[in-house]
Amino acid sequence: MFNDLPIVAVVLGMTDATSLLIEALAMTNDQQLAAAILFLLALVVVGMNFATDVILAALDPRVKRSVLAKGGV
């Protein structure tokens, strides 16, 4: 869990979402905006993880065999 924190920090730091999130939490106390930003960030992380898993399963024959042998479970 802690190994991915630098990656998330870089992704947050490269966008304007960081300043908007800090403004929403610290200055205006806009919790709905902060929740929306965090939700979208989590959605992007989950989506990218899913995409890389699909690409890995398509390219690596060992993963493809293990998925087919277990019946997709």
N, CA, C and O atoms as a GROMACS GRO file, in nm:
protein
  292
    1MET      N    1   0.082  -0.118   0.000
    1MET     CA    2   0.000   0.000   0.000
    1MET      C    3   0.087   0.125   0.000
    1MET      O    4   0.058   0.221  -0.072
    2PHE      N    5   0.192   0.125   0.079
    2PHE     CA    6   0.275   0.244   0.089
    2PHE      C    7   0.372   0.256  -0.027
    2PHE      O    8   0.430   0.363  -0.047
    3ASN      N    9   0.391   0.149  -0.104
    3ASN     CA   10   0.480   0.156  -0.218
    3ASN      C   11   0.424   0.243  -0.329
    3ASN      O   12   0.500   0.302  -0.406
    4ASP      N   13   0.292   0.253  -0.339
    4ASP     CA   14   0.229   0.330  -0.445
    4ASP      C   15   0.210   0.477  -0.409
    4ASP      O   16   0.171   0.556  -0.495
    5LEU      N   17   0.237   0.515  -0.288
    5LEU     CA   18   0.214   0.654  -0.247
    5LEU      C   19   0.297   0.755  -0.326
    5LEU      O   20   0.243   0.860  -0.362
    6PRO      N   21   0.424   0.729  -0.356
    6PRO     CA   22   0.497   0.827  -0.438
    6PRO      C   23   0.438   0.844  -0.577
    6PRO      O   24   0.438   0.955  -0.631
    7ILE      N   25   0.386   0.737  -0.634
    7ILE     CA   26   0.325   0.746  -0.767
    7ILE      C   27   0.200   0.831  -0.761
    7ILE      O   28   0.178   0.917  -0.847
    8VAL      N   29   0.117   0.810  -0.660
    8VAL     CA   30  -0.004   0.889  -0.644
    8VAL      C   31   0.031   1.035  -0.619
    8VAL      O   32  -0.037   1.124  -0.669
    9ALA      N   33   0.135   1.060  -0.541
    9ALA     CA   34   0.176   1.197  -0.514
    9ALA      C   35   0.222   1.267  -0.641
    9ALA      O   36   0.194   1.385  -0.660
   10VAL      N   37   0.291   1.196  -0.728
   10VAL     CA   38   0.336   1.255  -0.854
   10VAL      C   39   0.216   1.284  -0.943
   10VAL      O   40   0.210   1.390  -1.005
   11VAL      N   41   0.121   1.192  -0.949
   11VAL     CA   42   0.003   1.213  -1.032
   11VAL      C   43  -0.077   1.332  -0.981
   11VAL      O   44  -0.123   1.414  -1.059
   12LEU      N   45  -0.093   1.341  -0.850
   12LEU     CA   46  -0.166   1.454  -0.793
   12LEU      C   47  -0.090   1.584  -0.814
   12LEU      O   48  -0.151   1.688  -0.838
   13GLY      N   49   0.041   1.579  -0.803
   13GLY     CA   50   0.121   1.699  -0.816
   13GLY      C   51   0.126   1.752  -0.958
   13GLY      O   52   0.153   1.871  -0.978
   14MET      N   53   0.103   1.668  -1.057
   14MET     CA   54   0.113   1.710  -1.195
   14MET      C   55  -0.017   1.770  -1.248
   14MET      O   56  -0.020   1.820  -1.360
   15THR      N   57  -0.121   1.764  -1.173
   15THR     CA   58  -0.249   1.817  -1.220
   15THR      C   59  -0.289   1.939  -1.137
   15THR      O   60  -0.227   1.971  -1.036
   16ASP      N   61  -0.390   2.005  -1.183
   16ASP     CA   62  -0.445   2.118  -1.108
   16ASP      C   63  -0.538   2.071  -0.996
   16ASP      O   64  -0.588   2.152  -0.919
   17ALA      N   65  -0.560   1.940  -0.989
   17ALA     CA   66  -0.649   1.887  -0.888
   17ALA      C   67  -0.593   1.908  -0.748
   17ALA      O   68  -0.669   1.921  -0.652
   18THR      N   69  -0.461   1.912  -0.735
   18THR     CA   70  -0.401   1.930  -0.602
   18THR      C   71  -0.438   2.064  -0.543
   18THR      O   72  -0.483   2.073  -0.428
   19SER      N   73  -0.418   2.169  -0.620
   19SER     CA   74  -0.450   2.302  -0.567
   19SER      C   75  -0.600   2.317  -0.542
   19SER      O   76  -0.642   2.381  -0.446
   20LEU      N   77  -0.680   2.257  -0.630
   20LEU     CA   78  -0.825   2.264  -0.612
   20LEU      C   79  -0.867   2.185  -0.488
   20LEU      O   80  -0.956   2.228  -0.414
   21LEU      N   81  -0.803   2.069  -0.465
   21LEU     CA   82  -0.835   1.989  -0.347
   21LEU      C   83  -0.795   2.061  -0.220
   21LEU      O   84  -0.871   2.062  -0.123
   22ILE      N   85  -0.678   2.121  -0.219
   22ILE     CA   86  -0.634   2.196  -0.100
   22ILE      C   87  -0.726   2.315  -0.075
   22ILE      O   88  -0.761   2.343   0.040
   23GLU      N   89  -0.764   2.383  -0.181
   23GLU     CA   90  -0.856   2.496  -0.164
   23GLU      C   91  -0.991   2.449  -0.113
   23GLU      O   92  -1.051   2.514  -0.027
   24ALA      N   93  -1.038   2.337  -0.165
   24ALA     CA   94  -1.169   2.287  -0.123
   24ALA      C   95  -1.169   2.244   0.023
   24ALA      O   96  -1.268   2.262   0.093
   25LEU      N   97  -1.059   2.187   0.069
   25LEU     CA   98  -1.054   2.138   0.207
   25LEU      C   99  -1.015   2.246   0.307
   25LEU      O  100  -1.078   2.260   0.412
   26ALA      N  101  -0.912   2.322   0.274
   26ALA     CA  102  -0.856   2.414   0.374
   26ALA      C  103  -0.922   2.551   0.373
   26ALA      O  104  -0.946   2.609   0.479
   27MET      N  105  -0.952   2.602   0.256
   27MET     CA  106  -0.997   2.741   0.249
   27MET      C  107  -1.149   2.755   0.249
   27MET      O  108  -1.204   2.837   0.322
   28THR      N  109  -1.217   2.675   0.168
   28THR     CA  110  -1.362   2.693   0.155
   28THR      C  111  -1.444   2.586   0.226
   28THR      O  112  -1.566   2.598   0.236
   29ASN      N  113  -1.377   2.481   0.275
   29ASN     CA  114  -1.445   2.370   0.342
   29ASN      C  115  -1.553   2.309   0.254
   29ASN      O  116  -1.662   2.276   0.302
   30ASP      N  117  -1.525   2.294   0.126
   30ASP     CA  118  -1.618   2.235   0.031
   30ASP      C  119  -1.592   2.085   0.025
   30ASP      O  120  -1.512   2.037  -0.055
   31GLN      N  121  -1.661   2.012   0.110
   31GLN     CA  122  -1.637   1.869   0.123
   31GLN      C  123  -1.689   1.791   0.002
   31GLN      O  124  -1.634   1.687  -0.031
   32GLN      N  125  -1.793   1.841  -0.062
   32GLN     CA  126  -1.845   1.771  -0.179
   32GLN      C  127  -1.747   1.776  -0.296
   32GLN      O  128  -1.730   1.677  -0.367
   33LEU      N  129  -1.683   1.890  -0.316
   33LEU     CA  130  -1.582   1.902  -0.421
   33LEU      C  131  -1.462   1.814  -0.390
   33LEU      O  132  -1.409   1.748  -0.479
   34ALA      N  133  -1.419   1.812  -0.266
   34ALA     CA  134  -1.306   1.728  -0.227
   34ALA      C  135  -1.340   1.581  -0.247
   34ALA      O  136  -1.256   1.504  -0.294
   35ALA      N  137  -1.460   1.541  -0.211
   35ALA     CA  138  -1.502   1.402  -0.230
   35ALA      C  139  -1.507   1.366  -0.378
   35ALA      O  140  -1.470   1.255  -0.416
   36ALA      N  141  -1.553   1.458  -0.460
   36ALA     CA  142  -1.559   1.433  -0.604
   36ALA      C  143  -1.419   1.417  -0.664
   36ALA      O  144  -1.396   1.330  -0.748
   37ILE      N  145  -1.326   1.501  -0.620
   37ILE     CA  146  -1.188   1.491  -0.670
   37ILE      C  147  -1.126   1.358  -0.627
   37ILE      O  148  -1.063   1.291  -0.709
   38LEU      N  149  -1.142   1.321  -0.502
   38LEU     CA  150  -1.087   1.195  -0.454
   38LEU      C  151  -1.154   1.075  -0.521
   38LEU      O  152  -1.087   0.976  -0.550
   39PHE      N  153  -1.284   1.084  -0.546
   39PHE     CA  154  -1.354   0.976  -0.616
   39PHE      C  155  -1.302   0.960  -0.758
   39PHE      O  156  -1.279   0.848  -0.803
   40LEU      N  157  -1.283   1.070  -0.829
   40LEU     CA  158  -1.231   1.062  -0.965
   40LEU      C  159  -1.088   1.009  -0.967
   40LEU      O  160  -1.052   0.932  -1.056
   41LEU      N  161  -1.007   1.049  -0.870
   41LEU     CA  162  -0.871   0.997  -0.862
   41LEU      C  163  -0.872   0.846  -0.836
   41LEU      O  164  -0.796   0.772  -0.899
   42ALA      N  165  -0.957   0.801  -0.746
   42ALA     CA  166  -0.968   0.658  -0.719
   42ALA      C  167  -1.019   0.583  -0.842
   42ALA      O  168  -0.974   0.472  -0.870
   43LEU      N  169  -1.112   0.643  -0.914
   43LEU     CA  170  -1.164   0.581  -1.036
   43LEU      C  171  -1.054   0.566  -1.141
   43LEU      O  172  -1.048   0.464  -1.210
   44VAL      N  173  -0.970   0.667  -1.154
   44VAL     CA  174  -0.859   0.659  -1.250
   44VAL      C  175  -0.761   0.551  -1.210
   44VAL      O  176  -0.713   0.476  -1.295
   45VAL      N  177  -0.728   0.542  -1.082
   45VAL     CA  178  -0.634   0.440  -1.035
   45VAL      C  179  -0.689   0.300  -1.058
   45VAL      O  180  -0.618   0.212  -1.106
   46VAL      N  181  -0.815   0.278  -1.024
   46VAL     CA  182  -0.877   0.147  -1.044
   46VAL      C  183  -0.886   0.114  -1.193
   46VAL      O  184  -0.860   0.001  -1.234
   47GLY      N  185  -0.922   0.212  -1.274
   47GLY     CA  186  -0.931   0.190  -1.418
   47GLY      C  187  -0.796   0.157  -1.480
   47GLY      O  188  -0.788   0.069  -1.566
   48MET      N  189  -0.692   0.226  -1.438
   48MET     CA  190  -0.559   0.198  -1.491
   48MET      C  191  -0.509   0.061  -1.446
   48MET      O  192  -0.444  -0.010  -1.523
   49ASN      N  193  -0.539   0.023  -1.321
   49ASN     CA  194  -0.502  -0.111  -1.274
   49ASN      C  195  -0.573  -0.218  -1.356
   49ASN      O  196  -0.513  -0.319  -1.392
   50PHE      N  197  -0.700  -0.198  -1.384
   50PHE     CA  198  -0.776  -0.294  -1.464
   50PHE      C  199  -0.719  -0.303  -1.605
   50PHE      O  200  -0.704  -0.412  -1.659
   51ALA      N  201  -0.688  -0.188  -1.664
   51ALA     CA  202  -0.634  -0.188  -1.800
   51ALA      C  203  -0.500  -0.260  -1.806
   51ALA      O  204  -0.474  -0.336  -1.899
   52THR      N  205  -0.413  -0.236  -1.708
   52THR     CA  206  -0.284  -0.304  -1.709
   52THR      C  207  -0.300  -0.454  -1.686
   52THR      O  208  -0.224  -0.532  -1.742
   53ASP      N  209  -0.396  -0.495  -1.604
   53ASP     CA  210  -0.421  -0.638  -1.584
   53ASP      C  211  -0.469  -0.704  -1.713
   53ASP      O  212  -0.427  -0.815  -1.745
   54VAL      N  213  -0.556  -0.636  -1.786
   54VAL     CA  214  -0.606  -0.692  -1.912
   54VAL      C  215  -0.493  -0.701  -2.014
   54VAL      O  216  -0.481  -0.801  -2.085
   55ILE      N  217  -0.410  -0.597  -2.022
   55ILE     CA  218  -0.298  -0.599  -2.115
   55ILE      C  219  -0.199  -0.709  -2.077
   55ILE      O  220  -0.148  -0.779  -2.165
   56LEU      N  221  -0.172  -0.724  -1.949
   56LEU     CA  222  -0.081  -0.829  -1.905
   56LEU      C  223  -0.137  -0.967  -1.937
   56LEU      O  224  -0.062  -1.055  -1.982
   57ALA      N  225  -0.265  -0.988  -1.916
   57ALA     CA  226  -0.326  -1.117  -1.948
   57ALA      C  227  -0.323  -1.145  -2.097
   57ALA      O  228  -0.313  -1.260  -2.139
   58ALA      N  229  -0.333  -1.041  -2.178
   58ALA     CA  230  -0.330  -1.061  -2.323
   58ALA      C  231  -0.189  -1.089  -2.374
   58ALA      O  232  -0.173  -1.162  -2.472
   59LEU      N  233  -0.088  -1.033  -2.310
   59LEU     CA  234   0.048  -1.045  -2.360
   59LEU      C  235   0.129  -1.158  -2.298
   59LEU      O  236   0.216  -1.215  -2.364
   60ASP      N  237   0.102  -1.193  -2.174
   60ASP     CA  238   0.183  -1.292  -2.105
   60ASP      C  239   0.112  -1.428  -2.109
   60ASP      O  240   0.004  -1.444  -2.052
   61PRO      N  241   0.172  -1.526  -2.175
   61PRO     CA  242   0.106  -1.657  -2.186
   61PRO      C  243   0.091  -1.727  -2.052
   61PRO      O  244  -0.001  -1.807  -2.035
   62ARG      N  245   0.179  -1.700  -1.955
   62ARG     CA  246   0.165  -1.764  -1.824
   62ARG      C  247   0.038  -1.719  -1.754
   62ARG      O  248  -0.031  -1.799  -1.692
   63VAL      N  249   0.007  -1.591  -1.764
   63VAL     CA  250  -0.114  -1.539  -1.701
   63VAL      C  251  -0.237  -1.592  -1.774
   63VAL      O  252  -0.336  -1.629  -1.711
   64LYS      N  253  -0.230  -1.596  -1.906
   64LYS     CA  254  -0.343  -1.646  -1.985
   64LYS      C  255  -0.373  -1.791  -1.950
   64LYS      O  256  -0.490  -1.828  -1.936
   65ARG      N  257  -0.269  -1.873  -1.936
   65ARG     CA  258  -0.290  -2.014  -1.900
   65ARG      C  259  -0.347  -2.027  -1.760
   65ARG      O  260  -0.433  -2.112  -1.737
   66SER      N  261  -0.301  -1.946  -1.667
   66SER     CA  262  -0.351  -1.959  -1.530
   66SER      C  263  -0.497  -1.914  -1.521
   66SER      O  264  -0.574  -1.970  -1.442
   67VAL      N  265  -0.536  -1.815  -1.599
   67VAL     CA  266  -0.676  -1.772  -1.597
   67VAL      C  267  -0.764  -1.878  -1.660
   67VAL      O  268  -0.872  -1.907  -1.608
   68LEU      N  269  -0.721  -1.936  -1.771
   68LEU     CA  270  -0.800  -2.039  -1.838
   68LEU      C  271  -0.806  -2.167  -1.755
   68LEU      O  272  -0.907  -2.236  -1.757
   69ALA      N  273  -0.699  -2.201  -1.684
   69ALA     CA  274  -0.696  -2.323  -1.604
   69ALA      C  275  -0.789  -2.314  -1.484
   69ALA      O  276  -0.847  -2.414  -1.442
   70LYS      N  277  -0.803  -2.196  -1.428
   70LYS     CA  278  -0.888  -2.177  -1.310
   70LYS      C  279  -1.032  -2.146  -1.348
   70LYS      O  280  -1.117  -2.135  -1.259
   71GLY      N  281  -1.061  -2.132  -1.473
   71GLY     CA  282  -1.198  -2.102  -1.514
   71GLY      C  283  -1.235  -1.957  -1.493
   71GLY      O  284  -1.353  -1.926  -1.479
   72GLY      N  285  -1.138  -1.868  -1.491
   72GLY     CA  286  -1.167  -1.726  -1.476
   72GLY      C  287  -1.185  -1.681  -1.334
   72GLY      O  288  -1.221  -1.566  -1.309
   73VAL      N  289  -1.162  -1.770  -1.238
   73VAL     CA  290  -1.179  -1.734  -1.097
   73VAL      C  291  -1.046  -1.711  -1.034
   73VAL      O  292  -1.039  -1.680  -0.915
   0.00000   0.00000   0.00000
